[in-house]
Structure formats: structure tokens, C-alpha cells
Amino acid sequence: MTATRSQLTRGYSIALLSAVILSTTAIFIRYLTQTYQLPALVLAFWRDGFVALTLLTVLALFRPRLLRAGPHVHYLIGYGFVLALFNSLWTTSVALNGAAVSTVLAYCSAAFTALLGWWFLKERLDWAKLVDVALCLTGCFLVSGAFDPAVWQTNLLGLITGVLSGLMYAIYSLLGRSAAQRGLNPWTTLFYTFSFATGFLLIFNLLPGGFLPGAAQQYSDFFWLGDAWLGWGVLFLLAAGPTVLGFGTYNISLTYLPSSVVNLIATSEPVFTAAIAYALLDERLEEIQIVGSLLILGGVIFLRIYEGRWARRPQIEPYPIVEQVS
């Protein structure tokens, strides 16, 4: 499918809007884990469940036909499992690393998505995208503080969890692009993936032994917030607001742009999260972390300029594939 300049502009605008909206989710999660010590996997379960409930209500009232998945149910079950893994790792990472650093670590997914998108979806992988991947990864490296050996000694679990959340985000992006290519409506995809993810998260929390960090240790942990109505309100707002709108616009952007491009644009999210975390949670970035944030943002701007120029070239195939070297 030929990507016109108008499609690029629309895709970039929606992807950037998604990054802005999703940048607030880590703030909500950090607030809930700090204020109420809410276990990460219990939080992820309620978050996904409230998302599914919100989408079910809205779609049933206004677009009931979007509740039909057709022959794609098995595909969406697998997609939901990936989302459950990502949400588990992501929520745990926020609890361990803080809102700003965990968001940055999640976007090591930029490199994973570019490489996996080239390998599995035959998306273009050229010098410009590789430069952007390098800029984004360098930015992530600086913001996370991974250059400091002490970080690896004191917070190794946090760093590993953050990087794994990035890998799961990359796979989630690829599946979202694949769903768009299958003709699935983005809101149908969102409803079913979060519904199935809720089921998988319930299983994760009920696994015996309590070996998963942040999982419910007993049934009463599912109602950890008790009568803390403010906490329940924040949790529902997290799901019905930034999660639904953020993931919804993310999925829509995948109908216009390759998953690798969308994920690279999404690396601007840590910049917004860091600014909000500084204002609301007093999480301060050092000078070198600010430099890393600017590298990430600069990479997104560079990619947009390059893709715009590429779209103006007279060519049959807008996204040529780099031939794999045997």
C-alpha cells in the first residue's frame, strides 16, 4: 500500500498524540504503587479489566458491530497473552524503577521493533531508521543511568524487567500492525486483546507459590485498595482515560505507518513522562539524562523529516525491503 504524504502526516500526528497520552500512565501507576503499595500484577489485572469493561460499554452502545471478531479469535488470544506479559513487566518496572526511567527502558523496543519488523513483516530497514534506532537507544542508555556500574549492582532486576518490557512492547507493536493488515478494526482489536489479557493476568495472580513478583499472595489481595475510594477512582481513571485513548490511538496509527516507525515515534513518550514526573512526583532528571531525552526527541524529528522526503520520491514501492544476507 502506497503511503502518501497526507497518510504520513496523519499517522505521525496520531502516533505522537498516543505518546503524549500514554506518557501519563506511568504517573498513575507510580502514584498507586507508592501511595497504596498496590502489588504490580494486581494493578495490571484491574487496569486491563477496567479497560475491557469501558470498551464493552462504549462499543455496545454506539458501535455494536465492532464487538464481532469473526475468524480472528485465536489470533487475538495470542495477542492478548503478549499484552498481559507486557503489562505485567511494565507495571513491575514502574514500581522498581520509577515513572521516568521505566518509560525510557520500555522504549529500547525501538530497536527490537525495527529489526523484527524487517524480519517478519518485511518493513523497510534503511540507514535513516538505523540512525534513529541508534539515537533512541543512546538516549535510553543515558536516561536509564545504565552507564553507571552501580546501577547494575543495586537495581539489576529493575533494569532487566525494563528491557524485557521493551521486548514485549515491540512484539505488541508487530502484532498490532499485523492485525491492521488482517483488516481488524483498531477498537475491536483493543477490546479483545485487553479482555483476553485480563484473563491471563488473573491466571498470573492465581499461580501457586507466589513466585511472580507483584502477584496476589491471597484472594483478598485482589481487593487491596479496600475502601480507599480515591485509589479505586485513580485506578479506573487510569484505565478508562489514558490507557483506552493511548492504546487506541496507537493501534490506529499502525493502520497508517509501519510498526517500526510508530514505535520509534513513541520513543518521545519518555520525554513527556519525565516532564510530568518532575512536576507531580518530584522525580528529577540529571543533566546527562536530559541530554538523552533530547537525543530521543531529535531522533523522532529526524525520522519524520526523512520519511516525508521519501514519500515525495517517485517510486512504486514506498517501503522497499532490505534484502537479508544469507
CORSUL-V150439 format. One record per helix or strand of 3 or more residues. SS is the DSSP state (@ for helix, = for strand). FROM is the first residue (numbers start at 1). TO is the last residue. If there is no record, write none. Layout:
# CORSUL-V150439
SS,FROM,TO
SS,FROM,TO
This chain:
# CORSUL-V150439
@,5,22
@,25,35
@,40,62
@,64,67
@,70,97
@,99,106
@,109,120
@,127,144
@,149,154
@,156,181
@,186,206
@,219,223
@,229,253
@,259,266
@,269,280
@,287,311
